[in-house]
Amino acid sequence: MGSNKLPYMTSVEPGSLFQLISTGRLPPAMAPSPVLTEEDVSEPPLPAIANRAPPSPGGSAATPTPPKSNAHQGKVVGFLSSLLSMFLVSFLLF
């Protein structure tokens, strides 16, 4: 190729395209960086992490298990009903 490069294969110099942008569309020269003070913060800092005491070996350390959720059953029923409706529609079309 050498010096016979096609125009779309030539490299673009950094910053050379800024002259093609209108002045109203140019990005700001520097991003705004306001100085934050303690008065600007609306929430207090998070409390420190507290260590839990290990459960006593002789006591009743077993925690009750939470009740099972029926969300899985609802998803299965929804999937099967949509599958059945797709089969019915496909049989009606053919």
Secondary structure, 3 states (H helix, E strand, C coil): CCCCCCHHHCCCCCCHHHHHCCHHHCCCCCCCCCCCCHHHCCCCCCCCCCCCCCCCCCCCCCCCCCCCCCHHHHHHHHHHHHHHHHHHHHHHHC
